[in-house]
Amino acid sequence: MLETQIREIRDVLDMASATALVHAFAKQDREIPAEANRGAEMIAEALRAKGIPVTVHQPEIFLSLPGPASVVLSDGTQLRAKPPAFTLSCPQGIEGELVYMAEAGGGTPLDRNPASASSLECARGKIAVIEGFALPNFIAGLEAVGAIGAIAVNPGVDIHNGTVSTIWGTPELSDLSRLPKIPSVAVNRIDGDTLIAMAANGARVTLKTELETGWFPQNLPVVEIPAANGNPDFVLLHGHYDSWGEGVGDNGTGNACMLAVAEALWALRGKLQRGVRLAWWPGHSTGRYAGSAWFADTFARDLDKHCVAHINCDSPGCRWAVSYETVQCLAEAEPYVQRVVETVTGQQAKGIRPQRNSDYTFSNIGVTGLFNSSSMMTAEDRAARGYYVVGGCGGNIAWHTENDTIEVADFDILRTDAELYATTVYGLATAELLPFDWRLTAAEFRVSILKAQTSVGGDFDFNPSLEALDILQRALDAFYTSVEAGRIAPAEASKTIQALARIMVPVNFVRGPRFTHDPALNTPPLPGIADASLWPDLAENVRGFLRAQLMRGQNRLVDALENAAALLPKS
Ligand SMILES: [Zn+2]
């Protein structure tokens, strides 16, 4: 059925103002708050020029703006460095002995839990040198063991910008204690190798960082295209417009992609059975998703009642990024994402679990999410170019550096990505039945529960979870059979599918309550019971703590499974 949608999209999709915006953004800083606000005005102006109404909100959000940084050697030599957002500002410098964390090195340790790693103990009282990017979980782990500073050795000749806050969005009072309390910087590979060699001799260096932290009014443009039939439900397409510097591939191309989608869907608004909202976020890079978190907080009740799906648009349309092999999405949305990708590109996509980053801000409320990035370079191409893995720009290592300039954009790929996003949103806004299959999510839950059971063996009983899941799976099977047989009207079935998200998404993606924001740290599937994997390695006298945790986690899970089953017709 998506053939119709893609044809209608291709008939109206016009990349002219999108292309112009990419070129304009190549010359427009969107990191400094005043300059970022100008960037948002440029998006709003482009929309108004097409007659599309846009509301520009202006929340005050909490930002951390990196300034200069350096690593000063004992002979006075200064090494180039960048301070990640939210690291401690320490312009007077902090002096200490270097220690190279060899066992912690390599790659980008996104999923490690360094706070519990005894191997980090040697960092106490020292400046730790690690390999990879300056990532929040790692720096937080080093801080927890008493490191006085940290230096991340980036893999290449360039130094990547980043952030080290684990707090998602503007902090609450109770979050403030989690703001980083030690200075950290990123250096490039060459200088990093020098520091690693010096660490072997117990050399001392001084870390200097300078950041400005505070409250800044930032523009947040939102387009609301109402459904033709007055349906208050809506699809949310979003992406950040603030960037490191002029950030063309991250995320100027994404901003332009959304502009093209807005124009296309505005032209097709007479056909929408659900509304469409498009939001361009500030505060992604320097506010740790402060813009999208403000939106989630401010419009929480509306999102809860009416948002059927959210789609994140980050780093599309970058050179050499021709692969749609893997696409981040929630399990229930995978078949739909696969259909869209195949219809638009002819490629077979595999859905993968979204990581907790990139303005995936709506999991606590419980909204099905589709896409994070879209087109990526193939692994073979990356290897052939000697590139390492980065988090955006379609895999171009210009990501989060001064090199993210106009050369990174590819306008043919951008058109394909615009078709992809437009078709995804249009398909959802015109589908009679929301195309999300909760049987797939339930099947994923079973895998997670069985994995937890295997970890604990006979020491903890996950049968209550499995029994509740059995009941839910039978009810889901009966529900989808009835829907397919036409015994439940699509509008009613869609309401149920939407309601299931409010239960099934939080229990699988977040630890905290709804209407809050979990920390910006990766979360395993069914986080309430996931720590069962730690059981085999725990000492006997510690296992009681984990048992208590698993009992609470299982209670939460069973409650969710029962509540989900209660939404379905009695079979
Ligand atoms: Zn981005």
Residues whose N, C-alpha, C, O or C-beta is under 5 A from the ligand:
A	BS01	ZN	D250 N251 D314 G392
